Amino acid sequence: MLRFWKFVAAWAALVGALAVPVAVVAQGLPTLSVMAQPGSFTGKWVYRSFSVSANPKDTLAKIALGLNELTLTETGKGQIAGQRTGQGVTYDLAGNAFYAPKQGATIRLHGTATISGKTYNYDYFGYLIPTWSVGGAQPDTIMGTVLRSDPANPANAPLIASFAATRE
């Protein structure tokens, strides 16, 4: 008889263990919303760039490169014009926005800046990050990569960094 009750207890434990994940899923997991539509990139954005580092000991302060402001205007055909301003340098940006259903929006920009008498090309690629279905207001954020190259010395390796830009 004891063997029978052990068998019943084991089955009850198994059913309980399987029921907990089902109950959690039934509550509804957070989802992501891709709500981007033409014009989504228009506005002012706080821009931060970071060097790419695989060293886990590097602090945020060590990898931080720039804190700037992006001002972007998107036309009806997905063309973007704007400026990056900060750290004593302002330069124009031009590029395109691309929208794909159920995949979100991407941005591609190019600019040329003169820093300390030297001219650099800047190329940007970024994703407009989807928003979570839970929580409070979430500001739009672009996450991406930037490449700084030296047109006077194309053989020199470019600087490649990551960036995050959050709508003001």
C-alpha positions as CSV (number, residue, x, y, z in Angstrom):
1,M,0.0,0.0,0.0
2,L,2.9,2.3,0.8
3,R,4.2,1.7,-2.7
4,F,0.9,2.8,-4.2
5,W,1.0,6.2,-2.2
6,K,4.6,6.8,-3.3
7,F,3.5,6.3,-6.9
8,V,0.5,8.7,-6.5
9,A,2.8,11.3,-4.8
10,A,5.3,11.1,-7.6
11,W,2.6,11.6,-10.2
12,A,1.2,14.5,-8.3
13,A,4.7,16.1,-8.0
14,L,5.2,15.6,-11.8
15,V,1.8,17.1,-12.7
16,G,2.5,20.1,-10.3
17,A,5.9,20.7,-11.8
18,L,4.5,20.7,-15.3
19,A,1.5,22.9,-14.3
20,V,3.7,25.8,-13.0
21,P,5.3,26.7,-16.4
22,V,1.9,26.3,-18.1
23,A,0.4,28.8,-15.5
24,V,3.2,31.3,-16.1
25,V,2.7,31.1,-19.9
26,A,-1.1,31.4,-19.5
27,Q,-0.5,34.7,-17.7
28,G,1.1,36.0,-20.8
29,L,4.7,36.7,-21.4
30,P,5.9,40.2,-22.2
31,T,5.9,40.8,-26.0
32,L,7.7,43.3,-28.2
33,S,5.9,45.7,-30.4
34,V,7.3,46.9,-33.7
35,M,5.3,50.1,-34.2
36,A,7.7,52.0,-36.5
37,Q,6.2,53.8,-39.4
38,P,7.5,56.5,-41.8
39,G,8.6,59.5,-39.9
40,S,9.7,57.5,-36.8
41,F,13.2,58.9,-36.9
42,T,12.2,62.6,-37.0
43,G,13.2,64.4,-33.8
44,K,16.0,65.1,-31.3
45,W,18.0,62.2,-29.9
46,V,20.6,62.0,-27.2
47,Y,23.5,60.1,-28.8
48,R,26.1,58.1,-26.9
49,S,28.9,56.1,-28.5
50,F,31.1,53.4,-27.0
51,S,34.3,51.6,-28.2
52,V,33.8,48.0,-28.9
53,S,35.5,45.9,-26.2
54,A,35.5,42.2,-25.4
55,N,37.3,42.9,-22.1
56,P,34.9,42.3,-19.2
57,K,37.1,44.5,-17.0
58,D,36.6,47.6,-19.1
59,T,34.2,50.0,-17.3
60,L,31.6,52.1,-19.1
61,A,33.7,55.2,-18.3
62,K,36.6,53.6,-20.2
63,I,34.7,52.6,-23.3
64,A,32.5,55.8,-23.5
65,L,33.5,57.9,-26.6
66,G,30.9,60.6,-27.2
67,L,27.9,62.3,-25.9
68,N,26.1,64.3,-28.6
69,E,22.7,65.3,-29.9
70,L,21.2,64.1,-33.2
71,T,18.6,66.2,-34.9
72,L,16.9,64.3,-37.7
73,T,14.2,65.1,-40.2
74,E,12.7,62.4,-42.3
75,T,10.9,63.1,-45.6
76,G,8.0,61.1,-47.0
77,K,10.3,59.0,-49.2
78,G,12.5,57.8,-46.3
79,Q,15.2,60.3,-46.9
80,I,16.8,61.7,-43.7
81,A,18.7,64.9,-43.2
82,G,20.1,66.1,-39.9
83,Q,23.0,67.1,-37.7
84,R,25.2,65.7,-35.0
85,T,26.1,68.3,-32.5
86,G,28.4,68.1,-29.4
87,Q,31.9,68.2,-28.0
88,G,32.6,71.4,-30.0
89,V,31.8,69.8,-33.4
90,T,28.7,70.0,-35.6
91,Y,28.3,68.3,-38.9
92,D,25.5,67.4,-41.3
93,L,24.1,63.9,-41.8
94,A,22.2,62.5,-44.7
95,G,20.8,59.1,-45.4
96,N,17.7,56.8,-45.5
97,A,15.2,55.1,-43.3
98,F,14.0,51.6,-44.2
99,Y,10.7,50.1,-42.9
100,A,10.0,46.3,-43.1
101,P,6.7,44.9,-41.8
102,K,7.1,42.8,-38.7
103,Q,10.9,43.5,-38.7
104,G,11.0,47.1,-37.7
105,A,12.9,50.1,-39.0
106,T,16.6,50.7,-39.8
107,I,18.5,53.9,-40.5
108,R,21.6,54.5,-42.6
109,L,23.4,57.9,-42.3
110,H,26.6,59.5,-43.6
111,G,28.4,62.6,-42.5
112,T,31.8,64.3,-42.9
113,A,33.4,66.2,-40.0
114,T,36.6,68.1,-39.5
115,I,38.1,67.5,-36.0
116,S,41.3,69.3,-35.0
117,G,42.0,70.2,-38.7
118,K,41.5,66.6,-39.9
119,T,38.6,65.4,-42.0
120,Y,36.8,62.1,-41.2
121,N,33.9,60.3,-42.8
122,Y,31.2,58.9,-40.5
123,D,28.8,56.1,-41.5
124,Y,26.0,55.0,-39.2
125,F,23.7,52.0,-39.3
126,G,21.0,51.5,-36.6
127,Y,17.9,49.7,-35.6
128,L,14.8,51.3,-34.0
129,I,14.4,49.1,-31.0
130,P,10.9,47.6,-30.4
131,T,9.0,48.4,-27.2
132,W,7.9,46.0,-24.5
133,S,4.2,45.3,-23.8
134,V,4.8,45.8,-20.1
135,G,6.1,48.7,-18.0
136,G,5.7,52.4,-18.3
137,A,6.5,54.8,-21.1
138,Q,9.6,53.7,-23.0
139,P,11.4,56.3,-25.1
140,D,12.3,55.4,-28.7
141,T,15.9,54.1,-28.9
142,I,18.1,53.5,-31.9
143,M,20.9,51.0,-31.4
144,G,23.7,50.7,-33.9
145,T,27.2,50.9,-35.1
146,V,29.3,53.8,-36.5
147,L,32.4,53.6,-38.6
148,R,34.9,56.6,-38.7
149,S,37.3,56.5,-41.6
150,D,40.1,58.8,-42.8
151,P,39.5,59.6,-46.5
152,A,43.1,61.1,-46.8
153,N,44.5,57.7,-45.6
154,P,42.1,55.0,-46.7
155,A,44.7,52.3,-45.8
156,N,44.4,53.2,-42.1
157,A,42.0,51.0,-40.2
158,P,38.8,52.7,-39.4
159,L,37.4,53.2,-35.9
160,I,34.3,51.1,-35.3
161,A,32.1,51.8,-32.4
162,S,28.6,51.1,-31.1
163,F,26.0,53.7,-30.3
164,A,22.7,54.3,-28.6
165,A,20.4,57.2,-29.4
166,T,17.3,57.9,-27.2
167,R,14.6,60.3,-28.2
168,E,14.6,63.4,-26.1
